[in-house]
Amino acid sequence: MDQSAAEAKFNTAMVDIYGRTGKEFGYWPHSFQWMVRTMGSVAAAKKPLEDRQVSDGFLKLVKARRMDLSDGTPRSALDTRP
C-alpha cells in the first residue's frame, strides 16, 4: 500500500522527532520509535490519545516544558499544504 504524500510527510516528522528528542533533551523515546516503526506513524500518534495512562516519557517532557518534543502530533507534520 502506497502512502499518500501527507502520510509520508507525517511519517518523516514522527521519525525526526525521535532524533530531536534525543539530541535536544537527552531522552531517547525507544518505545515511541518502536510504535512508529511497527504500527505506522498515524496509529502511533493516535495511541497516546486512546491510552488511559500517560507514558513516563511524556511526563518527562511535560515537566521539562518541552512539549515541542512530545510524542503527540509534530506541528510541522500537520501542515500538508503543497
N, C-alpha and C positions, 0 to 999 in steps of 0.2 A: 504494500500500500504506500503510495506516494504522499509525502507531507505537503500540505499547502504552504505557500510562501510565508503566511502568518505563523503557522505552526513551526516551520523551520527557524524563523526569526526568534520565536519564543523559546524554542529548544536551545538555541545558541546562547540566549540571555541567561537561561537557567543554568547551563553548564558554566558560563563565565562567572556567575555569581558565586559558585563554589570556590573558584580560584581567588576571586576578590576577597571573600570572607577570610580565607587562609592568609593571604598576603597582608591585608589591611588590619585584621583583627587578631590574627594568630590562632584562629579556631578553624579546624578543617571538618566541616559537617559531612562525614563519611556516609551516614545514613541517608542524608539528603541526596548525595551523589548516587548512591545505590538506587534510591527510588526513581530518580530521573532516568537512569540507565535501564532499569527493569520495567518500570511502569509507563515511562514516557513523561515528557515534561508537563503536559496538561493534567494528567492524573496525579502527578506528584504535587502540582500546585493546588489541586483540589483536596488532597488528603488532609492537610492541616485544618482545613475548614470543616471537614467531616469528623475529625477526632474530637473526643470529649476531653482529652488530656493534652496540655501544652507540652511540647518537647523541651528537654533541658537546653538544647542548643538555641531554641527560640527565646527562652527565658534569659540566656546569657546575652543575647543581642538586645533584648528589651532593657535589661539592667544597665547595659553599657550605652544605651541610647543610640544604637546602631541599626535601627530598623531599615535603613537603606540597604543593609545586607541580609534582610530577612529571607527565610525560605518560602515566603509567600510569593507574591507576584512581582517580578522585577518590573519597575515602571518603564524601562526602555523597551520591554517586550510588548507593552500594551499599545504602543504607537505602531499600528500596522498600515499607516498611510503610505502610499508609494513615494 
